[in-house]
């Protein structure tokens, strides 16, 4: 078997079947879809079992709720395919979209194949915006070549997510690289960072294949960041991963600043003052973040612009649909 598609499933009864159907039509051959039910309580468990009865290429394993990283690790252990692909249970791919990727895997047999994606934005269940991001180059790459273009790959989101890549499963088994179950944010980027040093050949496919469904509740990352009391400490594994690759410390600084600004995005002024005071005592004290009041006012202005843009685009979508 060539491909194992691993889908962590947790309370996704409304979206899982559409995700499964899109994979079945995406152009892969000689594959299995492995559903890892992570202790769901909304009917997902029963849906997983029903889908496995309906489609012979599906398998399902059930476990107590342990989080998405534990579910993906279970998928690595249970998979039978030569290549792994991790898919979220509310995302999709277009019909036939992976035919070229499957052909490339057969011909090139890379350790990792990465491709483009889109962020799909919904409002009340209707798609109103799609931002496509594709890798900066095409073809075979050595690890050194990818490192030389690290910033370009990072900027187009080719490295950060886990689901826009195929991974040779033997590489994971031999290296022991797994998802960190204690990480609650950007665990997929850390997984990629730690796996890359073991990749001798990488293939880049500049096509926007994966359709990532952006959550309508955009505060998910913000809420997770509030649970991280020591953001500088949280950065240590990322710093180690970048250092192992020989990537400039500037990348870790940029990542820290991005996460810190996300942590402040919906915060009240008093919390912004407190968090910035803590930042001044950390190893990232040299970063100039601006004044608390300036950050607060900028955040509120950006949020207002976003709400207006969503309302306008959604209204235009409604009128177009109506006519």
ZALO-836031 format. One line per 2 residues: number of its first residue (from 1); their letters; for each residue x, y, z of C-alpha. Coordinates in Angstrom, 3 decimals. Example, Ala and Ser with C-alpha at 12.3 -4.5 7.8 and 13.67 -1.06 7.14 Angstrom:
// ZALO-836031
1 = as = 12.300/-4.500/7.800 | 13.670/-1.060/7.140
// end
This chain:
// ZALO-836031
1 = xx = 0.000/0.000/0.000 | 1.330/3.412/-0.975
3 = xx = -0.691/5.962/1.013 | -2.180/6.145/4.499
5 = xx = -4.384/9.176/5.043 | -4.599/9.829/8.789
7 = xx = -7.582/11.864/10.026 | -7.740/12.731/13.743
9 = xx = -11.454/12.858/14.604 | -12.847/14.720/17.573
11 = xx = -16.465/15.917/17.621 | -16.516/16.457/13.870
13 = xx = -19.783/14.741/12.971 | -20.895/17.694/10.805
15 = xx = -17.812/17.794/8.559 | -16.115/14.379/8.569
17 = xx = -18.122/12.731/5.799 | -17.442/15.590/3.357
19 = xx = -13.728/15.348/4.168 | -13.706/11.587/3.570
21 = xx = -15.613/11.928/0.291 | -13.198/14.566/-0.983
23 = xx = -10.210/12.290/-0.259 | -11.885/9.359/-2.006
25 = xx = -12.184/11.515/-5.143 | -8.833/13.339/-4.956
27 = xx = -6.876/11.048/-7.315 | -4.976/8.779/-4.929
29 = xx = -4.739/5.070/-5.696 | -3.664/2.174/-3.486
31 = xx = -4.522/3.960/-0.272 | -6.299/3.667/3.053
33 = xx = -8.054/6.287/5.139 | -7.352/5.805/8.827
35 = xx = -9.820/7.521/11.161 | -8.477/8.041/14.685
37 = xx = -11.478/8.750/16.898 | -10.095/10.715/19.843
39 = xx = -12.857/10.109/22.389 | -15.628/11.986/20.563
41 = xx = -18.980/12.590/22.254 | -21.165/14.083/19.491
43 = xx = -21.871/11.066/17.275 | -18.491/11.087/15.512
45 = xx = -17.653/7.660/16.942 | -20.748/6.117/15.381
47 = xx = -20.165/7.956/12.086 | -16.580/6.626/11.897
49 = xx = -17.817/3.062/12.303 | -20.599/3.587/9.740
51 = xx = -18.186/5.022/7.163 | -15.843/2.059/7.642
53 = xx = -18.709/-0.325/6.901 | -19.657/1.679/3.810
55 = xx = -16.170/2.092/2.316 | -13.629/-0.780/2.358
57 = xx = -10.638/1.585/2.125 | -11.487/3.056/5.538
59 = xx = -10.296/1.818/8.915 | -10.980/3.269/12.345
61 = xx = -9.304/3.099/15.734 | -10.868/4.502/18.904
63 = xx = -9.025/5.943/21.868 | -9.711/8.017/24.964
65 = xx = -9.469/11.743/24.369 | -5.782/12.666/24.343
67 = xx = -5.548/15.523/21.840 | -4.703/15.911/18.185
69 = xx = -0.988/15.150/18.597 | -1.674/11.851/20.353
71 = xx = -4.219/10.981/17.646 | -1.689/11.671/14.890
73 = xx = 0.948/9.612/16.704 | -1.554/6.758/16.920
75 = xx = -2.047/7.113/13.180 | 1.706/6.792/12.576
77 = xx = 1.745/3.561/14.572 | -1.389/2.068/12.986
79 = xx = -0.790/3.088/9.356 | 0.123/0.516/6.720
81 = xx = 1.099/2.771/3.827 | 4.537/3.738/2.617
83 = xx = 3.597/7.433/2.789 | 1.555/9.290/5.390
85 = xx = -0.715/12.266/4.865 | -2.341/14.004/7.842
87 = xx = -5.704/15.597/7.109 | -7.940/17.605/9.451
89 = xx = -11.529/16.402/9.758 | -13.090/19.630/8.445
91 = xx = -10.831/20.237/5.429 | -11.088/19.074/1.811
93 = xx = -9.247/18.690/-1.481 | -10.685/19.155/-4.954
95 = xx = -11.574/16.189/-7.157 | -8.473/14.798/-8.873
97 = xx = -6.242/17.367/-7.184 | -3.659/14.865/-5.963
99 = xx = -3.185/12.907/-9.179 | 0.044/14.707/-10.052
101 = xx = 1.341/14.386/-6.485 | 0.662/10.640/-6.543
103 = xx = 2.511/10.306/-9.873 | 5.435/12.287/-8.457
105 = xx = 5.617/10.018/-5.412 | 5.743/6.971/-7.698
107 = xx = 8.492/8.443/-9.891 | 10.642/10.390/-7.440
109 = xx = 10.021/8.572/-4.137 | 11.018/11.580/-2.020
111 = xx = 11.316/11.510/1.752 | 8.884/14.438/1.846
113 = xx = 6.639/15.953/-0.806 | 5.149/19.360/-0.066
115 = xx = 2.489/21.274/-1.973 | 0.411/24.425/-1.786
117 = xx = -2.828/25.140/0.011 | -5.549/27.677/0.452
119 = xx = -7.090/29.301/3.488 | -10.863/29.182/2.973
121 = xx = -12.853/31.696/5.005 | -16.508/31.052/5.804
123 = xx = -19.268/33.191/7.263 | -22.446/31.436/8.374
125 = xx = -21.306/28.382/6.421 | -20.690/30.256/3.145
127 = xx = -17.255/30.600/1.544 | -16.526/34.306/1.032
129 = xx = -12.732/34.385/0.611 | -9.959/32.048/-0.527
131 = xx = -6.252/32.877/-0.170 | -3.998/30.514/-2.100
133 = xx = -0.381/29.943/-1.086 | 2.066/27.892/-3.133
135 = xx = 5.710/26.891/-2.610 | 8.264/29.217/-4.219
137 = xx = 9.799/26.616/-6.526 | 9.116/23.295/-8.227
139 = xx = 10.983/20.021/-8.365 | 13.498/18.062/-6.315
141 = xx = 15.374/19.745/-3.500 | 18.117/18.642/-1.181
143 = xx = 17.819/19.649/2.457 | 20.582/22.216/1.927
145 = xx = 18.679/23.787/-0.966 | 15.531/24.038/1.116
147 = xx = 17.500/25.601/3.974 | 18.904/28.196/1.573
149 = xx = 15.310/29.155/0.700 | 13.910/28.636/4.196
151 = xx = 12.455/32.133/4.487 | 10.639/31.886/1.142
153 = xx = 9.132/28.518/2.071 | 8.153/29.784/5.508
155 = xx = 6.576/32.984/4.197 | 4.195/31.067/1.911
157 = xx = 3.191/28.728/4.764 | 4.771/25.720/3.076
159 = xx = 6.639/24.624/6.223 | 4.342/25.490/9.123
161 = xx = 1.381/23.090/8.671 | 1.494/19.309/8.705
163 = xx = -1.292/18.638/6.207 | 0.289/19.980/2.993
165 = xx = 2.898/17.227/2.900 | 3.402/13.519/2.277
167 = xx = 5.928/11.846/4.585 | 7.771/8.588/4.047
169 = xx = 6.554/6.530/6.999 | 9.817/4.588/7.281
171 = xx = 11.555/7.889/7.958 | 9.310/8.488/10.978
173 = xx = 9.758/4.974/12.289 | 13.554/5.098/11.960
175 = xx = 13.987/8.623/13.314 | 11.493/8.348/16.152
177 = xx = 10.132/11.814/15.372 | 6.615/12.231/16.746
179 = xx = 4.195/15.010/17.577 | 4.738/16.543/21.016
181 = xx = 1.613/15.741/23.023 | 2.327/18.563/25.482
183 = xx = 2.280/21.259/22.783 | -1.005/23.125/22.320
185 = xx = -0.003/25.449/19.480 | 2.141/25.085/16.342
187 = xx = 2.897/21.461/17.199 | 2.771/20.699/13.475
189 = xx = 5.558/23.181/12.683 | 7.727/21.634/15.390
191 = xx = 7.068/18.185/13.924 | 8.250/19.376/10.494
193 = xx = 11.322/21.097/11.956 | 12.381/17.944/13.775
195 = xx = 11.782/15.680/10.776 | 13.560/17.783/8.141
197 = xx = 17.126/16.867/9.214 | 16.360/13.245/8.298
199 = xx = 15.090/14.122/4.810 | 17.681/13.528/2.114
201 = xx = 15.403/14.471/-0.779 | 12.358/16.715/-0.834
203 = xx = 9.991/17.471/-3.686 | 8.149/20.779/-4.010
205 = xx = 4.911/20.927/-5.987 | 3.670/24.510/-6.546
207 = xx = -0.050/23.736/-6.653 | -2.705/24.925/-4.177
209 = xx = -4.141/21.487/-3.396 | -5.240/21.448/0.240
211 = xx = -8.334/23.461/1.247 | -7.932/24.516/4.865
213 = xx = -11.206/25.619/6.402 | -10.526/28.656/8.553
215 = xx = -12.643/28.487/11.707 | -15.393/31.087/11.880
217 = xx = -14.497/31.502/15.547 | -11.119/33.131/15.053
219 = xx = -10.232/33.233/18.753 | -9.065/29.626/18.931
221 = xx = -5.333/30.396/18.734 | -5.798/33.385/21.057
223 = xx = -7.416/31.203/23.723 | -4.674/28.590/23.477
225 = xx = -2.019/31.286/23.812 | -3.629/32.459/27.046
227 = xx = -2.863/29.024/28.475 | 0.860/29.506/27.787
229 = xx = 2.159/31.449/30.770 | 5.825/31.402/29.687
231 = xx = 5.897/32.058/25.953 | 9.697/32.376/25.868
233 = xx = 9.970/28.963/27.521 | 7.471/27.528/25.044
235 = xx = 9.805/28.633/22.259 | 12.725/26.443/23.386
237 = xx = 11.912/23.359/21.243 | 11.452/25.582/18.188
239 = xx = 14.782/27.282/18.864 | 16.439/23.864/19.126
241 = xx = 14.829/22.656/15.911 | 15.896/25.732/13.977
243 = xx = 19.400/25.530/15.432 | 19.729/21.875/14.385
245 = xx = 18.853/22.905/10.843 | 21.374/25.741/10.975
247 = xx = 18.675/28.385/10.543 | 19.331/31.906/11.835
249 = xx = 18.109/32.766/15.337 | 16.218/35.613/13.663
251 = xx = 13.556/33.077/12.617 | 12.917/32.142/16.246
253 = xx = 12.679/35.815/17.144 | 10.161/36.396/14.344
255 = xx = 8.088/33.425/15.487 | 8.091/34.620/19.091
257 = xx = 7.009/38.115/18.089 | 4.213/36.728/15.909
259 = xx = 2.882/34.561/18.750 | 3.186/37.400/21.251
261 = xx = 1.190/39.747/19.033 | -1.476/37.053/18.623
263 = xx = -1.578/36.681/22.397 | -2.288/40.412/22.699
265 = xx = -4.748/40.682/19.803 | -8.009/40.448/21.777
267 = xx = -6.528/41.324/25.161 | -7.725/44.252/27.315
269 = xx = -5.276/47.079/27.917 | -4.408/45.911/31.441
271 = xx = -3.409/42.469/30.167 | -1.313/43.970/27.356
273 = xx = 0.590/46.009/29.953 | 1.199/42.914/32.098
275 = xx = 2.317/40.691/29.216 | 4.688/43.320/27.824
277 = xx = 6.201/43.790/31.280 | 6.852/40.038/31.422
279 = xx = 8.339/40.125/27.939 | 10.839/42.762/29.065
281 = xx = 12.126/40.259/31.633 | 12.550/37.440/29.097
283 = xx = 15.367/36.568/26.689 | 13.378/38.442/24.032
285 = xx = 13.508/41.735/25.949 | 15.343/43.393/23.047
287 = xx = 12.248/43.215/20.800 | 10.504/46.555/20.379
289 = xx = 6.787/45.863/20.572 | 5.503/49.420/20.906
291 = xx = 3.461/50.988/23.690 | 0.585/49.058/25.342
293 = xx = -1.932/51.723/24.363 | -0.666/51.815/20.787
295 = xx = -0.975/48.020/20.477 | -4.461/48.082/22.021
297 = xx = -5.744/50.791/19.660 | -4.154/49.156/16.604
299 = xx = -5.742/45.808/17.493 | -9.190/47.328/17.893
301 = xx = -8.883/49.200/14.596 | -7.812/46.017/12.784
303 = xx = -10.670/44.024/14.328 | -13.202/46.659/13.228
305 = xx = -11.851/46.644/9.674 | -12.062/42.861/9.632
307 = xx = -15.680/42.795/10.800 | -16.652/45.373/8.183
309 = xx = -14.829/43.451/5.425 | -16.537/40.181/6.392
311 = xx = -19.938/41.870/6.463 | -19.403/43.484/3.043
313 = xx = -18.060/40.324/1.371 | -20.792/38.191/2.915
315 = xx = -23.434/40.632/1.716 | -22.008/40.586/-1.806
317 = xx = -21.980/36.791/-1.720 | -25.611/36.745/-0.606
319 = xx = -26.697/39.126/-3.372 | -24.778/37.134/-5.993
321 = xx = -26.388/33.906/-4.778 | -29.821/35.535/-4.709
323 = x = -29.584/36.701/-8.313
// end
